[in-house]
Amino acid sequence: MSPTLALTLDLIRCPSVTPVDANCQELMIQRLEKIGFVVERLRFGEVDNFWARRGTVSPVLAFAGHTDVVPTGSLSAWHSEPFAPEIRDGVLYGRGAADMKGSLAAMVVACENFVAQHPNHQGSIAFLITSDEEGVAKDGTVKVVEHLEARQEKMTWCLVGEPSSSKAIGDVIKNGRRGSLNGILKVIGKQGHVAYPQLADNPIHKVAPALAELTNQIWDNGNSFFPATSFQISNIHSGTGANNVIPADIDVVFNFRFSTEVTAEQLKERTETILNKHGLTYDLAWSLSGLPFLTAKGELVAASVAAIKEITGLDTELSTSGGTSDGRFIAPTGAQVLELGPINATIHQINECVNVADLDILTQLYQGILVRLLAK
């Protein structure tokens, strides 16, 4: 059994459903301290985080990731216990196998191998680990970054272990992510009897044309790195449950995934202009989950592309697709940020899994990036 597989198994056995860490971080810390990392345990609210660093000078290559996992779903639907990892036909099954305990294990083992070969490496290696990525993400990476920024401690490059690969390990790396802007809209009408619509004001009827205009709007055309901005309605709720009552209001929840071609403020302004044009009485609450970020080029991209080519033979694809990640909190500090991890086909699903062979390949990729950036 390889060191990466063994550590992955140990991490999966910890039932770290967000935001609980369940001792995952201590397993990592023990290994990192043995090879010279100085560790800061950083607890914010109910969330465990840590920042570990080997070296005191720049440049700094940081590995970032999360120990928390999403809930298991129905246990009866799993072919084996989600926190009792099982290998079948060369595939490792367990909650977090792909997202992202396999990556965490590969990071640790890659650093152990690298330090053994290059004990006097250039710059510094760091780890930024949280147990608050799969949940509300309020007391995790964002707080650690604020802590580091307050003392002007900077990351030069940051490699996030999110499962980026599509069909083969290393075929896709994420060099950016779209921004995410959420809106909760309440349109106010007047309740009444459906037989006397002239005495009521139906908010469903009133908002429908505005929603049609919002869904058909072209917000931008994207660019060479990002697709066009997307507007999606995720929830609509109205009515009393009776078929003879016009409701008093309607709630609409929507989301923008937006490119660097438009700002959050521009999206808010254009949305409210459309709502006002339709004469609606409404309340609208906005929340920004993250700004778009992009690492178009640089040393981290070059090192990652070269390592993937040498070890797998693949010409990797740079992509900004998918949801948000904690990279959105790190990129604004000025760090170059990339996401490289296992195949993402089963993440958050029942019977989440990862190919056992991919764990050692991922370890080699991380080690290859370390060599290219920090070896003397």
Solvent accessible surface area in square Angstrom, and as a share of the most:
residue,aa,sasa,rsa
1,M,163,0.73
2,S,29,0.19
3,P,81,0.51
4,T,1,0.01
5,L,13,0.07
6,A,38,0.29
7,L,4,0.02
8,T,0,0.00
9,L,12,0.06
10,D,60,0.31
11,L,0,0.00
12,I,0,0.00
13,R,126,0.46
14,C,15,0.09
15,P,74,0.47
16,S,0,0.00
17,V,45,0.26
18,T,29,0.17
19,P,58,0.37
20,V,85,0.49
21,D,11,0.06
22,A,33,0.25
23,N,84,0.43
24,C,0,0.00
25,Q,8,0.03
26,E,56,0.25
27,L,43,0.21
28,M,0,0.00
29,I,2,0.01
30,Q,98,0.44
31,R,62,0.23
32,L,0,0.00
33,E,84,0.37
34,K,164,0.69
35,I,34,0.17
36,G,43,0.42
37,F,8,0.03
38,V,115,0.66
39,V,24,0.14
40,E,51,0.23
41,R,136,0.50
42,L,21,0.10
43,R,132,0.48
44,F,50,0.21
45,G,56,0.54
46,E,129,0.58
47,V,7,0.04
48,D,49,0.26
49,N,3,0.01
50,F,0,0.00
51,W,6,0.02
52,A,0,0.00
53,R,36,0.13
54,R,44,0.16
55,G,33,0.32
56,T,125,0.72
57,V,90,0.52
58,S,86,0.55
59,P,40,0.25
60,V,1,0.01
61,L,0,0.00
62,A,0,0.00
63,F,0,0.00
64,A,3,0.02
65,G,8,0.08
66,H,2,0.01
67,T,0,0.00
68,D,0,0.00
69,V,1,0.01
70,V,22,0.12
71,P,83,0.52
72,T,19,0.11
73,G,48,0.47
74,S,66,0.42
75,L,106,0.53
76,S,109,0.70
77,A,47,0.37
78,W,16,0.06
79,H,141,0.63
80,S,17,0.11
81,E,108,0.49
82,P,2,0.01
83,F,45,0.19
84,A,52,0.40
85,P,21,0.13
86,E,72,0.32
87,I,75,0.38
88,R,65,0.24
89,D,148,0.77
90,G,43,0.41
91,V,29,0.17
92,L,0,0.00
93,Y,41,0.15
94,G,0,0.00
95,R,4,0.01
96,G,0,0.00
97,A,0,0.00
98,A,0,0.00
99,D,8,0.04
100,M,1,0.00
101,K,0,0.00
102,G,0,0.00
103,S,0,0.00
104,L,0,0.00
105,A,0,0.00
106,A,0,0.00
107,M,0,0.00
108,V,0,0.00
109,V,6,0.03
110,A,0,0.00
111,C,0,0.00
112,E,37,0.17
113,N,56,0.29
114,F,0,0.00
115,V,11,0.06
116,A,83,0.64
117,Q,115,0.51
118,H,47,0.21
119,P,72,0.45
120,N,114,0.58
121,H,17,0.08
122,Q,78,0.35
123,G,9,0.09
124,S,0,0.00
125,I,0,0.00
126,A,0,0.00
127,F,0,0.00
128,L,0,0.00
129,I,0,0.00
130,T,0,0.00
131,S,0,0.00
132,D,2,0.01
133,E,27,0.12
134,E,37,0.17
135,G,39,0.38
136,V,115,0.66
137,A,10,0.07
138,K,135,0.57
139,D,35,0.18
140,G,0,0.00
141,T,5,0.03
142,V,35,0.20
143,K,66,0.28
144,V,0,0.00
145,V,11,0.07
146,E,95,0.43
147,H,61,0.27
148,L,2,0.01
149,E,62,0.28
150,A,89,0.69
151,R,108,0.39
152,Q,156,0.69
153,E,30,0.13
154,K,98,0.42
155,M,10,0.05
156,T,49,0.28
157,W,15,0.05
158,C,0,0.00
159,L,0,0.00
160,V,3,0.02
161,G,0,0.00
162,E,16,0.07
163,P,8,0.05
164,S,1,0.01
165,S,0,0.00
166,S,53,0.34
167,K,178,0.75
168,A,41,0.32
169,I,9,0.04
170,G,0,0.00
171,D,29,0.15
172,V,15,0.09
173,I,0,0.00
174,K,14,0.06
175,N,1,0.00
176,G,0,0.00
177,R,19,0.07
178,R,45,0.16
179,G,0,0.00
180,S,2,0.01
181,L,0,0.00
182,N,42,0.21
183,G,0,0.00
184,I,99,0.50
185,L,0,0.00
186,K,70,0.30
187,V,1,0.00
188,I,64,0.33
189,G,17,0.16
190,K,123,0.52
191,Q,98,0.43
192,G,20,0.19
193,H,86,0.38
194,V,69,0.40
195,A,65,0.50
196,Y,113,0.43
197,P,81,0.51
198,Q,134,0.60
199,L,119,0.59
200,A,17,0.13
201,D,52,0.27
202,N,29,0.15
203,P,0,0.00
204,I,69,0.35
205,H,131,0.58
206,K,72,0.30
207,V,2,0.01
208,A,50,0.39
209,P,68,0.43
210,A,0,0.00
211,L,17,0.09
212,A,50,0.39
213,E,47,0.21
214,L,0,0.00
215,T,72,0.42
216,N,119,0.61
217,Q,55,0.24
218,I,129,0.66
219,W,13,0.05
220,D,20,0.10
221,N,133,0.68
222,G,11,0.11
223,N,58,0.30
224,S,108,0.70
225,F,82,0.34
226,F,5,0.02
227,P,69,0.43
228,A,48,0.37
229,T,11,0.07
230,S,33,0.21
231,F,13,0.05
232,Q,117,0.52
233,I,52,0.26
234,S,74,0.48
235,N,86,0.44
236,I,98,0.50
237,H,127,0.57
238,S,33,0.22
239,G,37,0.36
240,T,81,0.47
241,G,81,0.78
242,A,53,0.41
243,N,145,0.74
244,N,66,0.34
245,V,40,0.23
246,I,10,0.05
247,P,10,0.06
248,A,41,0.31
249,D,49,0.25
250,I,4,0.02
251,D,41,0.21
252,V,0,0.00
253,V,46,0.27
254,F,2,0.01
255,N,26,0.13
256,F,0,0.00
257,R,68,0.25
258,F,1,0.00
259,S,0,0.00
260,T,67,0.39
261,E,96,0.43
262,V,10,0.06
263,T,72,0.42
264,A,9,0.07
265,E,117,0.52
266,Q,87,0.39
267,L,0,0.00
268,K,46,0.19
269,E,117,0.52
270,R,77,0.28
271,T,0,0.00
272,E,60,0.27
273,T,81,0.47
274,I,12,0.06
275,L,1,0.00
276,N,91,0.47
277,K,135,0.57
278,H,58,0.26
279,G,51,0.49
280,L,17,0.08
281,T,85,0.50
282,Y,50,0.19
283,D,91,0.47
284,L,36,0.18
285,A,59,0.46
286,W,54,0.19
287,S,63,0.40
288,L,84,0.42
289,S,40,0.26
290,G,9,0.09
291,L,93,0.46
292,P,27,0.17
293,F,15,0.06
294,L,62,0.31
295,T,11,0.06
296,A,40,0.31
297,K,166,0.70
298,G,29,0.28
299,E,93,0.42
300,L,0,0.00
301,V,15,0.08
302,A,62,0.48
303,A,6,0.05
304,S,0,0.00
305,V,54,0.31
306,A,43,0.33
307,A,0,0.00
308,I,0,0.00
309,K,95,0.40
310,E,123,0.55
311,I,56,0.28
312,T,41,0.24
313,G,46,0.44
314,L,58,0.29
315,D,117,0.61
316,T,19,0.11
317,E,102,0.46
318,L,65,0.32
319,S,14,0.09
320,T,6,0.03
321,S,57,0.37
322,G,36,0.35
323,G,33,0.32
324,T,43,0.25
325,S,0,0.00
326,D,10,0.05
327,G,0,0.00
328,R,34,0.12
329,F,38,0.16
330,I,0,0.00
331,A,20,0.16
332,P,95,0.60
333,T,22,0.13
334,G,65,0.62
335,A,8,0.06
336,Q,42,0.19
337,V,0,0.00
338,L,1,0.00
339,E,1,0.00
340,L,1,0.00
341,G,0,0.00
342,P,1,0.01
343,I,34,0.17
344,N,47,0.24
345,A,64,0.50
346,T,30,0.18
347,I,51,0.26
348,H,95,0.42
349,Q,94,0.42
350,I,62,0.32
351,N,26,0.13
352,E,2,0.01
353,C,26,0.16
354,V,7,0.04
355,N,62,0.32
356,V,32,0.19
357,A,68,0.53
358,D,13,0.07
359,L,0,0.00
360,D,51,0.26
361,I,47,0.24
362,L,1,0.00
363,T,8,0.05
364,Q,87,0.39
365,L,0,0.00
366,Y,0,0.00
367,Q,31,0.14
368,G,9,0.08
369,I,0,0.00
370,L,0,0.00
371,V,56,0.32
372,R,91,0.33
373,L,22,0.11
374,L,0,0.00
375,A,21,0.16
376,K,167,0.71
